[in-house]
Amino acid sequence: MSINPFIPKPFTPFQWAGMEGEKSLKKKIRRLQAAVAHIPNTRMKSESIRAAILQAFLSRGDRRVGQLLPQLAAGGNVKQITKKAGLSHDFFVTRERDSTEKFPWEIIDQGVKREYLWHEYQLAQQQKFTTPCAPGCRRCGVCS
């Protein structure tokens, strides 16, 4: 089986969510690996936590992150590079965003209304489902 950390992405209801911290993710993966080790004919794979953090950093960053791309492309450590640049990787990776915060990617119109995504995020936090779209639905803005 494959187990991977959840990485909040732009243009989704979870763009406001922070990614779980590195220590907690490592602990959970170790716990799962220990549990799976006792199941015959079962193996567990997981994405590198470092790679997941880099992915979250790149997908949730702004132009300041863009300035760090050459160092990151050379294989540098996200935490060390951001610290050296006077930034906090947690600001981009693990911080939950406020409902009014403007995102750098919002200059792109991908069709789904921000209000709809926020509403979906609120439903997800309440563990509630959204009813499927019916013909003529205009709820999210894509089919408008």
C-alpha positions in Angstrom: 0.0 0.0 0.0 1.0 3.6 -0.5 0.7 6.2 2.2 1.5 9.8 1.5 1.2 13.0 3.5 -1.6 15.3 2.6 -0.3 18.4 0.7 -2.8 21.3 0.5 -2.9 22.7 -3.0 -4.0 25.9 -4.7 -7.4 26.1 -6.3 -8.9 23.5 -3.9 -10.9 23.9 -0.7 -7.8 22.9 1.2 -5.7 25.8 0.0 -6.5 27.4 3.5 -5.3 24.3 5.4 -1.8 23.9 6.7 0.2 20.8 6.0 0.8 18.7 9.1 4.3 19.2 10.7 7.3 17.1 9.8 7.7 15.4 13.2 4.1 14.4 13.4 4.1 13.0 9.9 7.3 11.0 10.6 5.8 9.6 13.8 2.6 8.5 12.0 4.4 6.9 9.1 6.6 4.9 11.6 3.5 3.8 13.5 1.9 2.7 10.2 5.0 0.9 9.1 5.2 -1.0 12.4 1.6 -2.0 12.1 1.9 -3.1 8.5 5.0 -5.1 9.2 2.9 -7.7 11.0 0.6 -8.3 8.1 1.8 -11.1 5.8 2.5 -10.3 2.1 2.0 -6.6 2.7 4.4 -3.7 2.1 4.0 -0.1 2.7 5.6 2.7 0.6 5.5 6.4 1.4 6.6 9.5 -0.2 9.6 11.2 1.3 8.6 13.7 3.9 11.3 16.0 2.7 9.8 15.8 -0.9 6.3 16.4 0.4 7.4 19.5 2.3 9.2 20.8 -0.8 6.0 20.2 -2.8 3.9 22.1 -0.3 6.4 24.9 -0.1 6.5 25.3 -3.9 2.7 25.0 -4.4 1.8 27.4 -1.6 4.6 29.9 -2.0 4.7 33.4 -3.5 7.3 35.4 -5.4 9.7 35.1 -2.5 9.7 31.4 -3.0 10.4 31.9 -6.7 13.7 33.7 -5.8 14.8 30.5 -3.9 14.2 28.2 -6.8 17.9 28.0 -8.0 19.0 26.9 -4.5 16.1 24.4 -4.2 16.8 23.0 -7.7 20.4 22.4 -6.6 19.1 20.1 -3.8 19.2 22.5 -0.9 17.2 22.0 2.2 13.9 24.0 2.4 14.3 24.9 6.0 17.9 26.0 5.8 17.3 28.0 2.6 14.3 29.8 3.9 16.0 30.6 7.2 19.0 32.0 5.3 16.7 34.1 3.2 15.0 35.5 6.4 11.8 33.5 5.7 9.9 30.8 7.6 9.1 27.6 5.8 6.2 27.1 8.3 4.7 30.4 7.0 4.2 28.7 3.6 3.9 25.0 4.6 2.1 24.4 7.9 0.3 27.7 8.6 -3.5 27.6 8.3 -4.6 30.5 6.2 -7.3 33.1 7.1 -10.5 33.3 5.1 -9.6 36.8 3.9 -6.0 36.1 2.9 -5.3 36.7 -0.7 -3.3 34.0 -2.5 -0.6 34.7 -5.0 -2.3 32.3 -7.5 -5.5 34.2 -7.5 -4.4 36.2 -10.4 -5.3 33.2 -12.5 -9.0 32.7 -13.1 -9.6 28.9 -13.0 -13.4 29.2 -13.0 -14.3 28.1 -9.5 -15.4 30.8 -7.2 -13.4 31.5 -4.1 -16.5 31.6 -2.0 -17.4 28.2 -3.2 -14.0 26.8 -2.3 -14.2 28.4 1.2 -17.7 26.9 1.7 -16.4 23.5 0.7 -13.5 23.9 3.2 -16.0 24.7 5.9 -18.0 21.6 5.0 -14.9 19.4 5.0 -14.0 20.6 8.5 -17.5 19.6 9.6 -17.0 16.3 7.8 -20.0 17.0 5.6 -20.5 16.1 2.0 -21.6 18.4 -0.9 -24.5 17.1 -2.9 -23.6 16.2 -6.5 -24.2 18.7 -9.3 -27.4 18.3 -11.2 -28.1 19.5 -14.7 -28.0 23.3 -14.8 -26.0 23.6 -11.6 -24.2 27.0 -11.2 -23.0 26.5 -7.6 -19.2 26.6 -8.1 -19.0 29.0 -11.1 -17.4 26.6 -13.6 -20.6 26.0 -15.6 -21.8 29.7 -15.5 
